[in-house]
Structures are given as structure tokens and as C-alpha cells.
Amino acid sequence: MQVNNVTMNLSAVSSRQYPDEGYPEIALLGRSNVGKSSLINTLINRKSFARTSSTPGKTQTLNFYNIEDQLYLVDVPGYGFAKVSKKQREEFGIMIEEYLTTRSPLRGVVILVDGRHEPSEDDISMYQFVSYYHIPTLVVATKMDKVKGNQWNKTISQVKKSMEINQTDSLQLFSAATKKGKDEVWTWIEDHMK
């Protein structure tokens, strides 16, 4: 997709605040600091439109990025971050679950995992959750510029095996630094906008 116009339309904590244009939505899920903001910035050709932070747990609302008045990329709060209070974690959980299970314009989710490490229990649980609701999923292994080329096949088999990725979902290696995987992620998103 050629991206010229992007706006961060709104931040929502409940369904009353979701946008109502009916554009298809793709949600981005992942642990704090896995690179969701970097993926968004790479996809929309901006350096720092989505705020990247060295402090994990910065995103605390559902952030709706309007792409060309055709699509919303929805940045979902990161999971698995210990410094957030238990109560706050529960609130995030309720907010995320409500969005994923009730939102009709939602066409698919992108789950980001850190390509340098084996997927965490949280990554696996999130994938099982969206699979249970039959939400089309692209798993993106990030930070692949930090993984030696001869280890990429190992990353692929490790992620596929530990997350038990099913036949209908896909896995893509990605690096914000080299832009590797950017076109493939866009292709998957465009295929799921229909």
C-alpha cells in the first residue's frame, strides 16, 4: 500500500470510544518492547509517528492509526510487563479481550514475537486465544537483523513449533532496521482488508 496520509485518530479504553467509520482493522499484539511501534513506523514510512519507548508498557490504550482512510492499524497495549500493577494488568486484559472478541471491523491480528528468543508463555497464550476465536493471524518475528542469517531457519522452526501455528496462519521474519519483511506484512494486511 502507498502510504501518504496517516493520522492517529484516537485512543480508546472501551467500546464506546472505538471509531465508527467501519474501516477494516488489523490489531497489533505483542509483549512490551517487542517492536510494535517500530513495525507501525516501518509500515507507514515514518521515523517516529508511533512512539517507540525504552520504557516498556508505555501503550496503555488501544491506539487507532487511520491509514489513508482505508484501514485502521490498532496498537494494543503490550502484555507480560511486570512493572504494571496487577489491577492495571487485569484492566488491560479486559479491554483487550473485549476488543478482540466483539469488534466486527477486526479482520485479523499480527502477533509480534522477539525473533532472538523462543516465544514466551504469554506469546503462546495470546496465539491460543485468537486461534480459539478464529481470528486470522500473522506471527511476525521481529529484530531479525540481530539474528545471524544462518540461524533464521532455526528461528522459523522454533516459533512454529512452540506456538503450534496452524495451517491457515502465517509466520514472517521482520527487521525494522533493514525493512526486511515489510512488503510481506503489507501483502498479508491487504489480503485481509477485504
C-alpha positions as CSV (number, residue, x, y, z in Angstrom):
1,M,0.0,0.0,0.0
2,Q,1.2,3.5,-0.8
3,V,1.0,5.4,2.5
4,N,0.9,9.2,2.3
5,N,-1.8,10.0,4.9
6,V,-1.8,8.7,8.4
7,T,-3.5,10.1,11.5
8,M,-3.5,8.7,15.0
9,N,-7.3,9.1,15.3
10,L,-7.9,8.2,18.8
11,S,-7.0,6.2,21.9
12,A,-9.8,4.0,23.4
13,V,-10.2,2.1,26.6
14,S,-13.7,0.8,25.9
15,S,-16.0,0.0,23.0
16,R,-17.9,3.3,23.5
17,Q,-14.7,5.1,22.2
18,Y,-14.0,2.9,19.2
19,P,-14.1,4.7,15.8
20,D,-17.3,4.2,13.8
21,E,-16.3,4.6,10.1
22,G,-16.3,0.8,9.7
23,Y,-12.8,0.7,8.0
24,P,-11.2,-2.8,8.3
25,E,-9.0,-3.1,11.4
26,I,-5.8,-5.1,11.9
27,A,-4.7,-5.3,15.6
28,L,-1.0,-5.5,16.6
29,L,-0.3,-7.6,19.6
30,G,2.8,-8.5,21.5
31,R,4.9,-8.2,24.6
32,S,6.0,-4.8,25.7
33,N,9.2,-3.8,23.9
34,V,8.8,-6.4,21.1
35,G,8.7,-3.6,18.5
36,K,5.1,-2.8,17.7
37,S,5.8,0.9,17.3
38,S,8.8,0.2,15.1
39,L,6.7,-2.1,12.9
40,I,4.0,0.6,12.6
41,N,6.6,3.2,11.7
42,T,8.2,0.9,9.1
43,L,4.8,0.1,7.5
44,I,3.8,3.8,7.2
45,N,7.3,5.1,6.2
46,R,7.7,7.4,9.2
47,K,10.6,7.6,11.6
48,S,8.7,8.2,14.9
49,F,5.0,8.5,14.2
50,A,4.2,5.7,16.6
51,R,6.1,6.5,19.8
52,T,8.8,4.0,20.5
53,S,9.9,3.9,24.1
54,S,12.8,2.5,26.1
55,T,10.3,2.1,28.9
56,P,8.1,-1.0,28.3
57,G,4.4,-0.7,29.0
58,K,4.0,2.8,27.6
59,T,0.9,1.9,25.4
60,Q,-2.0,1.8,27.9
61,T,-4.9,2.3,25.4
62,L,-6.0,0.9,22.1
63,N,-4.4,3.4,19.6
64,F,-6.2,3.6,16.2
65,Y,-3.9,4.6,13.3
66,N,-6.0,5.7,10.3
67,I,-4.2,4.7,7.2
68,E,-5.4,6.5,4.0
69,D,-9.0,6.4,5.2
70,Q,-9.0,2.8,4.3
71,L,-7.7,0.9,7.3
72,Y,-7.0,1.1,11.0
73,L,-3.9,-0.4,12.4
74,V,-4.7,-0.8,16.1
75,D,-1.8,-0.8,18.6
76,V,-2.8,-2.9,21.6
77,P,-1.1,-2.5,25.0
78,G,1.8,-4.9,25.4
79,Y,1.4,-7.9,27.6
80,G,3.7,-9.6,30.1
81,F,5.2,-6.5,31.6
82,A,5.8,-6.9,35.3
83,K,6.1,-3.2,36.4
84,V,2.4,-2.6,35.7
85,S,0.2,-3.3,38.8
86,K,-1.9,-6.4,39.0
87,K,-5.1,-4.4,38.9
88,Q,-3.8,-2.5,35.8
89,R,-2.9,-5.8,34.1
90,E,-6.4,-7.1,34.7
91,E,-7.9,-3.9,33.3
92,F,-5.7,-4.2,30.2
93,G,-6.8,-7.8,29.9
94,I,-10.5,-6.9,30.0
95,M,-10.0,-4.1,27.5
96,I,-8.0,-6.3,25.1
97,E,-10.4,-9.2,25.4
98,E,-13.4,-7.0,24.8
99,Y,-11.9,-5.5,21.6
100,L,-10.7,-8.9,20.2
101,T,-13.9,-10.8,20.8
102,T,-16.6,-8.1,20.0
103,R,-15.1,-5.8,17.3
104,S,-16.8,-6.5,13.9
105,P,-14.4,-4.5,11.7
106,L,-11.5,-6.5,13.1
107,R,-10.1,-8.6,10.1
108,G,-7.0,-10.1,11.6
109,V,-4.2,-9.7,14.1
110,V,-0.5,-9.5,13.9
111,I,1.3,-11.1,16.9
112,L,4.9,-9.9,17.3
113,V,7.4,-12.1,18.9
114,D,11.1,-11.4,19.5
115,G,13.0,-13.4,16.9
116,R,16.1,-13.6,19.1
117,H,14.3,-15.7,21.7
118,E,11.9,-18.6,22.0
119,P,8.2,-17.3,22.2
120,S,7.2,-16.7,25.8
121,E,4.2,-18.3,27.6
122,D,2.4,-15.0,27.1
123,D,3.0,-15.2,23.3
124,I,1.7,-18.8,23.2
125,S,-1.4,-17.9,25.3
126,M,-2.2,-14.9,23.1
127,Y,-1.9,-17.1,19.9
128,Q,-4.1,-19.8,21.5
129,F,-6.7,-17.1,22.5
130,V,-7.0,-15.6,19.0
131,S,-7.0,-19.1,17.4
132,Y,-9.9,-20.1,19.7
133,Y,-11.9,-17.1,18.2
134,H,-10.8,-18.0,14.7
135,I,-9.2,-14.6,14.1
136,P,-6.8,-14.7,11.1
137,T,-3.2,-14.3,12.4
138,L,0.2,-13.3,11.1
139,V,3.0,-14.1,13.6
140,V,5.9,-11.6,13.0
141,A,9.3,-12.5,14.4
142,T,11.0,-9.1,15.0
143,K,14.6,-7.9,15.4
144,M,15.9,-10.3,12.8
145,D,18.8,-8.0,12.0
146,K,20.2,-9.1,15.3
147,V,19.9,-12.8,14.4
148,K,22.6,-14.3,12.1
149,G,21.3,-15.3,8.7
150,N,22.3,-19.0,9.3
151,Q,20.1,-19.0,12.4
152,W,16.9,-17.9,10.6
153,N,15.6,-21.4,9.8
154,K,16.1,-22.2,13.5
155,T,14.0,-19.2,14.4
156,I,11.3,-20.2,12.0
157,S,11.1,-23.8,13.3
158,Q,11.3,-22.7,16.9
159,V,8.4,-20.2,16.6
160,K,6.2,-22.5,14.5
161,K,6.8,-25.4,16.9
162,S,6.4,-23.7,20.2
163,M,3.4,-21.6,19.2
164,E,1.9,-24.6,17.2
165,I,1.0,-22.2,14.3
166,N,-1.9,-23.8,12.4
167,Q,-2.2,-24.3,8.6
168,T,-4.2,-21.1,7.9
169,D,-2.0,-18.7,9.8
170,S,1.4,-17.4,8.6
171,L,4.9,-16.5,10.0
172,Q,7.0,-13.7,8.7
173,L,10.6,-12.6,9.7
174,F,10.9,-8.9,10.1
175,S,13.5,-6.2,10.9
176,A,12.7,-2.5,11.3
177,A,16.4,-1.7,10.8
178,T,16.7,-3.4,7.4
179,K,13.0,-3.2,6.4
180,K,13.1,-7.0,5.8
181,G,9.6,-8.4,5.7
182,K,7.8,-5.1,5.3
183,D,6.3,-5.9,1.9
184,E,5.2,-9.3,3.0
185,V,3.5,-7.9,6.1
186,W,1.7,-5.3,3.9
187,T,0.6,-8.1,1.5
188,W,-0.9,-10.1,4.4
189,I,-2.7,-7.0,5.7
190,E,-4.1,-6.1,2.3
191,D,-5.3,-9.7,1.7
192,H,-7.2,-9.4,5.0
193,M,-8.8,-6.0,4.4
194,K,-11.4,-7.4,2.1
